[in-house]
């Protein structure tokens, strides 16, 4: 990976982190805040060809999520890293950057992340009803994330972080 691509990825992560922790709180709908860093991980991984690069991006974004309020430190890092690697592998096998398939992947990957996160943080310890969490948090967050992914996907492609 060349130095310019590394700088672009670092700036993308930094700006996404700043937006996630400041601006998005004012855009919450029924106390649901979109998870921009997870969307960045998925969108980037869908257009990246190297699984290791995606996994590292996922790990860094997950650690940032853990630092800013993760319930179990390291859980977001692990989930984002695995999600990024899985998305890169699946995108190489099943599609080559088609927009609607990418948005479907964002929907499925976002739902999987949110469901696993809530189950491992709350449901497993019986601190929350899994069905209630699914209806009140997981599904609305997934839909919100997918809506944000539309412009973000094109932005990442425009930055030429994608396949050449």
TORTI-234071 format. One record per residue: y, x, z of N, C-alpha, C, O in turn. Coordinates in steps of 0.2 Angstrom, whole numbers, plus 5000, padded with zeros to 4 digits. Last residue first. Layout:
residues N
 n.c2 n.c1 n.c3 ca.c2 ca.c1 ca.c3 c.c2 c.c1 c.c3 o.c2 o.c1 o.c3
    Y    X    Z     Y     X     Z    Y    X    Z    Y    X    Z
...
This chain:
residues 164
 n.c2 n.c1 n.c3 ca.c2 ca.c1 ca.c3 c.c2 c.c1 c.c3 o.c2 o.c1 o.c3
 4999 4957 4956  5003  4959  4951 5000 4957 4944 5003 4958 4939
 4999 4946 4970  4995  4950  4965 5000 4952 4959 5004 4948 4957
 5014 4947 4980  5008  4944  4978 5005 4949 4973 5007 4955 4972
 5026 4950 4984  5021  4952  4989 5014 4950 4986 5009 4952 4989
 5037 4947 4977  5032  4951  4974 5028 4954 4979 5025 4960 4978
 5045 4937 4981  5046  4944  4984 5042 4949 4981 5042 4955 4983
 5039 4926 4975  5045  4929  4972 5047 4936 4975 5049 4940 4971
 5029 4923 4984  5027  4926  4977 5033 4929 4974 5033 4934 4971
 5037 4919 4995  5032  4925  4996 5030 4928 4989 5030 4934 4988
 5043 4908 4989  5047  4913  4992 5043 4920 4992 5045 4925 4990
 5032 4900 4987  5035  4902  4981 5040 4908 4983 5041 4913 4979
 5028 4898 5001  5023  4900  4996 5027 4903 4990 5025 4909 4988
 5039 4891 5006  5038  4898  5008 5033 4901 5004 5033 4907 5002
 5040 4878 5001  5045  4883  4998 5043 4890 5000 5044 4895 4997
 5027 4874 5007  5028  4873  5000 5034 4878 4998 5033 4882 4993
 5026 4876 5020  5022  4880  5016 5024 4880 5009 5024 4885 5005
 5031 4865 5026  5035  4871  5026 5032 4876 5022 5036 4880 5019
 5021 4856 5025  5027  4854  5021 5031 4861 5021 5035 4862 5016
 5011 4862 5033  5010  4861  5026 5016 4860 5022 5017 4863 5016
 5017 4860 5045  5016  4867  5043 5015 4867 5035 5018 4871 5032
 5016 4846 5046  5023  4849  5046 5022 4856 5043 5027 4858 5039
 5003 4844 5047  5006  4841  5041 5013 4845 5041 5016 4846 5035
 5000 4851 5059  4997  4853  5052 5001 4851 5046 5002 4854 5041
 5007 4844 5068  5008  4851  5067 5006 4853 5060 5009 4857 5057
 4999 4832 5067  5006  4832  5065 5009 4839 5064 5013 4840 5059
 4986 4836 5071  4987  4834  5065 4995 4834 5063 4996 4836 5057
 4989 4842 5085  4986  4846  5079 4987 4843 5072 4989 4847 5068
 4996 4832 5093  4998  4838  5091 4995 4842 5085 4999 4844 5081
 4990 4819 5094  4997  4820  5095 5000 4827 5093 5006 4827 5092
 4977 4820 5089  4981  4815  5086 4989 4816 5088 4993 4815 5083
 4972 4831 5097  4971  4830  5090 4976 4825 5086 4979 4827 5081
 4975 4827 5110  4978  4833  5107 4978 4833 5099 4982 4835 5096
 4966 4816 5110  4973  4815  5111 4977 4821 5108 4982 4820 5105
 4954 4822 5109  4956  4817  5104 4963 4816 5105 4967 4815 5099
 4954 4831 5121  4954  4834  5114 4956 4829 5109 4960 4830 5104
 4964 4830 5134  4959  4826  5130 4960 4829 5123 4965 4829 5120
 4965 4845 5144  4968  4840  5140 4963 4836 5136 4957 4839 5135
 4958 4852 5152  4965  4852  5154 4968 4847 5150 4974 4844 5151
 4945 4857 5150  4946  4850  5152 4953 4849 5155 4954 4844 5159
 4943 4869 5145  4944  4869  5152 4945 4862 5155 4947 4861 5161
 4943 4866 5131  4937  4869  5134 4937 4869 5142 4932 4869 5145
 4955 4861 5129  4950  4857  5129 4944 4859 5132 4940 4856 5135
 4964 4872 5130  4965  4866  5134 4958 4862 5135 4956 4861 5140
 4961 4884 5122  4966  4884  5128 4966 4878 5132 4966 4879 5138
 4952 4880 5113  4950  4886  5117 4955 4886 5123 4953 4889 5128
 4958 4868 5107  4951  4868  5110 4950 4874 5115 4948 4873 5121
 4970 4874 5102  4970  4869  5107 4963 4868 5111 4963 4867 5117
 4964 4883 5093  4969  4885  5098 4969 4880 5104 4968 4882 5109
 4956 4875 5084  4953  4880  5088 4958 4882 5094 4955 4883 5100
 4967 4867 5079  4961  4864  5082 4958 4869 5087 4957 4868 5093
 4975 4877 5073  4978  4872  5078 4972 4869 5082 4973 4869 5088
 4966 4882 5063  4970  4886  5068 4972 4882 5074 4970 4884 5080
 4963 4871 5056  4958  4875  5059 4961 4879 5065 4958 4879 5070
 4975 4867 5050  4971  4862  5055 4966 4866 5059 4965 4865 5065
 4978 4878 5043  4982  4877  5048 4979 4872 5053 4979 4873 5059
 4967 4878 5033  4968  4883  5038 4972 4882 5044 4971 4884 5049
 4970 4865 5027  4964  4866  5030 4964 4872 5035 4962 4871 5041
 4983 4868 5022  4982  4862  5026 4975 4863 5030 4975 4862 5036
 4981 4879 5014  4986  4879  5020 4985 4873 5025 4985 4874 5031
 4973 4873 5005  4970  4879  5009 4975 4879 5015 4972 4880 5021
 4982 4865 4999  4976  4862  5002 4973 4867 5007 4971 4865 5012
 4990 4874 4993  4993  4870  4998 4987 4866 5002 4987 4865 5008
 4982 4881 4984  4985  4884  4990 4987 4880 4995 4986 4881 5001
 4980 4870 4975  4974  4873  4979 4976 4877 4985 4973 4877 4991
 4992 4869 4970  4990  4864  4974 4984 4866 4978 4982 4863 4984
 4994 4883 4964  4998  4880  4969 4995 4875 4973 4995 4875 4980
 4983 4896 4962  4985  4889  4960 4988 4886 4966 4986 4886 4971
 4977 4909 4965  4985  4907  4966 4987 4901 4963 4993 4900 4962
 4964 4907 4960  4968  4913  4959 4975 4911 4959 4979 4911 4954
 4949 4903 4969  4955  4901  4965 4959 4907 4964 4959 4912 4968
 4937 4908 4975  4938  4901  4973 4944 4899 4968 4943 4895 4964
 4938 4922 4979  4931  4919  4976 4933 4912 4973 4929 4911 4968
 4950 4924 4983  4948  4929  4978 4941 4925 4975 4940 4926 4969
 4951 4915 4994  4956  4914  4988 4953 4919 4982 4954 4917 4976
 4942 4920 5003  4941  4914  4999 4945 4913 4993 4943 4910 4988
 4948 4932 5007  4941  4932  5004 4940 4926 5000 4938 4926 4994
 4960 4927 5012  4960  4932  5007 4953 4932 5003 4953 4932 4997
 4955 4918 5023  4959  4916  5017 4959 4920 5011 4959 4918 5005
 4949 4928 5031  4945  4922  5028 4949 4920 5022 4946 4918 5017
 4960 4935 5035  4954  4939  5032 4950 4933 5028 4949 4934 5022
 4967 4925 5042  4970  4929  5036 4965 4932 5032 4965 4932 5026
 4959 4921 5052  4961  4916  5047 4964 4920 5041 4962 4918 5035
 4958 4933 5060  4952  4930  5056 4954 4925 5051 4951 4925 5045
 4971 4934 5064  4968  4939  5060 4962 4937 5056 4961 4938 5050
 4973 4922 5071  4977  4924  5065 4974 4929 5060 4974 4929 5054
 4964 4923 5081  4963  4918  5077 4967 4919 5070 4964 4918 5065
 4969 4935 5088  4962  4935  5085 4961 4929 5080 4958 4930 5074
 4982 4931 5091  4980  4937  5087 4974 4937 5084 4973 4938 5078
 4979 4920 5099  4982  4919  5093 4981 4925 5088 4981 4924 5082
 4972 4927 5110  4969  4922  5106 4972 4920 5099 4969 4920 5094
 4980 4936 5117  4976  4938  5112 4972 4933 5108 4969 4935 5102
 4982 4927 5131  4985  4932  5127 4979 4935 5123 4974 4937 5125
 4983 4910 5132  4978  4915  5133 4980 4921 5128 4979 4921 5122
 4995 4905 5128  4992  4903  5134 4987 4908 5136 4986 4909 5142
 5010 4913 5122  5003  4911  5121 5000 4909 5128 5001 4913 5133
 5023 4916 5121  5021  4910  5124 5014 4908 5123 5012 4902 5124
 5027 4927 5114  5032  4922  5115 5029 4916 5118 5033 4911 5119
 5015 4935 5113  5020  4937  5117 5025 4932 5118 5028 4932 5124
 5007 4927 5103  5005  4928  5110 5010 4930 5115 5011 4928 5121
 5015 4928 5092  5014  4922  5095 5012 4922 5102 5014 4918 5106
 5013 4942 5090  5020  4940  5091 5020 4933 5094 5024 4931 5099
 5000 4942 5088  5002  4946  5094 5009 4943 5095 5011 4942 5101
 5000 4936 5075  4996  4933  5081 4999 4936 5088 5000 4932 5093
 5006 4945 5067  5009  4938  5068 5006 4935 5074 5010 4932 5078
 4997 4956 5068  5004  4957  5070 5007 4950 5072 5010 4949 5077
 4985 4949 5063  4985  4952  5069 4992 4953 5072 4994 4951 5078
 4990 4946 5050  4988  4941  5054 4988 4943 5061 4990 4940 5066
 4992 4959 5045  4998  4955  5045 4996 4949 5050 5000 4947 5054
 4979 4964 5045  4984  4967  5050 4990 4962 5050 4993 4962 5056
 4973 4955 5036  4970  4955  5043 4976 4958 5048 4977 4956 5053
 4979 4959 5024  4980  4952  5027 4978 4952 5034 4982 4948 5038
 4974 4972 5023  4982  4971  5024 4983 4964 5027 4987 4963 5031
 4961 4969 5022  4963  4973  5028 4970 4972 5029 4973 4971 5034
 4959 4962 5010  4958  4959  5016 4961 4962 5022 4963 4959 5027
 4970 4962 4996  4966  4966  5001 4966 4963 5008 4970 4961 5011
 4977 4953 4989  4970  4955  4987 4966 4959 4992 4960 4959 4991
 4987 4938 4993  4985  4946  4994 4978 4947 4992 4973 4943 4993
 4988 4925 4993  4990  4929  4987 4989 4936 4987 4991 4940 4983
 4983 4921 5005  4981  4917  4999 4983 4921 4993 4980 4920 4987
 4991 4928 5014  4984  4930  5013 4981 4926 5007 4976 4929 5004
 5003 4921 5014  5003  4928  5012 4995 4930 5010 4994 4934 5005
 4999 4909 5019  5002  4910  5012 5002 4917 5010 5000 4918 5004
 4995 4912 5032  4990  4909  5027 4993 4910 5020 4989 4912 5015
 5006 4919 5038  4999  4922  5038 4995 4919 5032 4992 4923 5028
 5015 4909 5037  5016  4915  5033 5010 4919 5033 5008 4921 5027
 5009 4899 5045  5011  4898  5038 5012 4904 5034 5009 4905 5029
 5010 4906 5057  5004  4904  5055 5004 4903 5047 5000 4905 5043
 5024 4906 5059  5021  4913  5058 5013 4911 5055 5011 4916 5052
 5028 4893 5060  5030  4897  5054 5026 4903 5053 5024 4905 5048
 5023 4879 5065  5021  4886  5067 5022 4890 5061 5017 4892 5057
 5035 4867 5070  5031  4870  5065 5029 4877 5067 5033 4880 5070
 5034 4857 5084  5038  4862  5081 5033 4866 5076 5027 4867 5078
 5036 4841 5091  5032  4845  5087 5036 4851 5083 5041 4849 5079
 5044 4831 5097  5042  4837  5101 5037 4842 5097 5034 4846 5100
 5047 4823 5086  5043  4821  5091 5040 4827 5095 5034 4827 5097
 5051 4838 5078  5050  4830  5076 5045 4828 5082 5040 4830 5081
 5063 4851 5078  5057  4848  5080 5057 4840 5079 5062 4837 5080
 5073 4859 5074  5070  4855  5069 5064 4851 5071 5060 4849 5067
 5077 4867 5084  5081  4862  5083 5079 4857 5078 5082 4852 5076
 5066 4876 5084  5067  4872  5090 5072 4866 5089 5071 4861 5092
 5069 4884 5073  5064  4879  5072 5064 4874 5078 5062 4868 5078
 5078 4894 5077  5080  4889  5073 5075 4883 5073 5078 4877 5073
 5070 4903 5086  5077  4901  5087 5078 4894 5083 5078 4889 5086
 5057 4907 5083  5059  4907  5090 5066 4904 5092 5068 4903 5097
 5056 4906 5069  5051  4903  5074 5054 4902 5081 5053 4897 5084
 5066 4915 5065  5067  4908  5064 5062 4904 5068 5064 4899 5071
 5060 4927 5070  5067  4925  5073 5068 4918 5071 5070 4914 5076
 5049 4927 5063  5048  4927  5070 5055 4925 5073 5055 4921 5078
 5054 4928 5050  5050  4923  5052 5049 4922 5059 5049 4916 5062
 5060 4941 5051  5064  4935  5049 5060 4929 5051 5063 4924 5054
 5048 4949 5053  5054  4949  5058 5058 4943 5057 5060 4939 5062
 5040 4946 5042  5038  4945  5048 5043 4944 5053 5044 4940 5057
 5049 4951 5032  5046  4944  5031 5044 4942 5038 5045 4937 5041
 5050 4965 5035  5056  4960  5035 5054 4953 5036 5057 4949 5039
 5036 4969 5033  5039  4969  5040 5046 4965 5040 5046 4961 5046
 5035 4966 5019  5031  4963  5024 5034 4963 5031 5034 4958 5034
 5045 4976 5015  5045  4969  5013 5041 4964 5018 5044 4959 5020
 5039 4988 5019  5046  4986  5022 5047 4978 5021 5049 4975 5025
 5027 4988 5012  5027  4988  5019 5033 4985 5022 5034 4982 5027
 5032 4989 4999  5029  4983  5001 5028 4982 5008 5029 4977 5011
 5038 5001 5000  5042  4996  4998 5039 4989 5000 5042 4985 5003
 5027 5010 5001  5032  5009  5007 5036 5003 5006 5038 5000 5011
 5011 5003 4996  5017  5007  4995 5022 5005 5001 5021 5000 5004
 4994 5004 5000  5000  5000  5000 5006 5004 5000 5007 5009 5004
